[in-house]
Amino acid sequence: MKKYVCTICQYEYDPAVGDPDSGVAPGTAFEDIPEDWVCPTCGVSKDQFEVVEE
Protein backbone atom coordinates (compact mmCIF):
# COMPACT_ATOMS: atom_id res chain seq x y z
CA MET A 1 0.00 0.00 0.00
CA LYS A 2 1.16 3.48 -0.84
CA LYS A 3 1.99 6.18 1.69
CA TYR A 4 0.49 9.65 1.38
CA VAL A 5 1.82 12.99 2.60
CA CYS A 6 -0.07 16.15 3.56
CA THR A 7 0.92 18.96 1.20
CA ILE A 8 0.33 21.51 3.97
CA CYS A 9 2.23 20.15 6.99
CA GLN A 10 4.09 17.11 5.57
CA TYR A 11 2.33 14.60 7.88
CA GLU A 12 2.81 11.17 6.32
CA TYR A 13 -0.02 8.66 6.38
CA ASP A 14 1.45 5.16 6.51
CA PRO A 15 -1.19 2.46 5.96
CA ALA A 16 0.87 -0.03 8.00
CA VAL A 17 0.39 2.25 11.03
CA GLY A 18 -3.00 3.80 10.24
CA ASP A 19 -4.26 6.62 12.45
CA PRO A 20 -5.53 4.88 15.59
CA ASP A 21 -6.18 8.18 17.39
CA SER A 22 -8.74 8.99 14.67
CA GLY A 23 -10.20 5.47 14.48
CA VAL A 24 -8.28 4.35 11.38
CA ALA A 25 -6.93 0.86 12.00
CA PRO A 26 -3.45 -0.28 10.91
CA GLY A 27 -3.64 -1.86 7.47
CA THR A 28 -6.20 0.66 6.15
CA ALA A 29 -5.39 1.90 2.65
CA PHE A 30 -5.62 5.67 2.20
CA GLU A 31 -8.43 5.17 -0.32
CA ASP A 32 -10.45 3.32 2.35
CA ILE A 33 -10.25 6.07 4.98
CA PRO A 34 -13.65 7.77 5.45
CA GLU A 35 -14.09 10.95 3.39
CA ASP A 36 -14.62 13.04 6.52
CA TRP A 37 -11.18 12.11 7.92
CA VAL A 38 -8.80 15.04 8.32
CA CYS A 39 -5.05 15.35 8.78
CA PRO A 40 -4.36 14.69 12.47
CA THR A 41 -1.66 17.38 12.50
CA CYS A 42 -3.17 20.35 10.66
CA GLY A 43 -6.81 19.40 10.04
CA VAL A 44 -7.01 19.60 6.23
CA SER A 45 -9.11 17.17 4.21
CA LYS A 46 -7.95 14.09 2.30
CA ASP A 47 -7.78 16.02 -0.99
CA GLN A 48 -4.72 17.87 0.33
CA PHE A 49 -2.68 14.64 0.36
CA GLU A 50 -0.39 13.33 -2.39
CA VAL A 51 1.14 9.91 -3.00
CA VAL A 52 4.68 9.54 -1.69
CA GLU A 53 6.88 8.55 -4.61
CA GLU A 54 9.34 5.91 -3.51
Secondary structure as UniProt FT lines:
FT   STRAND          4..6
FT   TURN            7..9
FT   STRAND          12..13
FT   TURN            15..17
FT   HELIX           20..22
FT   TURN            26..27
FT   HELIX           30..32
FT   TURN            35..36
FT   TURN            40..42
FT   HELIX           46..48
FT   STRAND          49..51
//
